[in-house]
Amino acid sequence: MSTAQAQASEQTVETNIPARLDRLPWSRWHWMIVFGLGTVWILDGLEVNLLGPRRFTVALRAALAQGRVRRTGRNRFEPVSGAGAA
């Protein structure tokens, strides 16, 4: 490799891209996206925390009624042997 090629590969490239990115316009559309995604994120968290346990209870009651699960104690359940998952 020649000296000119070695110097060319070791040169530092200076750019003003970060400064130009700071000057990009921030419009009403950007705020709508930010608030919309934040709202959906909050609603998704509420759905998981509020409706998740209810769905589990409904599924457990259905399994008990169908005989796929039996109660073995307080808050303890086990699958019934030989019962197929329908």
C-alpha positions, 0 to 999 in steps of 0.5 A, a space after each residue: 500500500 502506498 503512502 497516499 493510500 494509507 493517508 487517505 484511509 486514516 483521514 477523519 471525516 467531519 460532517 454537519 449532519 447532527 446540526 442539520 438534524 436539530 434544525 428539522 421541523 417538528 410539526 403538529 403531525 409529529 405531536 399526534 404520533 407521539 401522543 397517539 402512541 403514548 395513549 395506546 401504550 397506556 391502554 395496552 398496559 391497563 388491558 393487561 393488568 385489568 383484564 388479564 386476571 379476569 380472562 384467567 378466571 373465566 378460563 379456569 371456571 370453564 375448565 372446572 365446569 368441563 371437568 378438565 381441572 379439579 380443585 385440590 385445595 384453596 387456590 390449588 388446581 390440577 389437571 384431571 388425568 385422562 381429560 383431553 384438552 378440548 
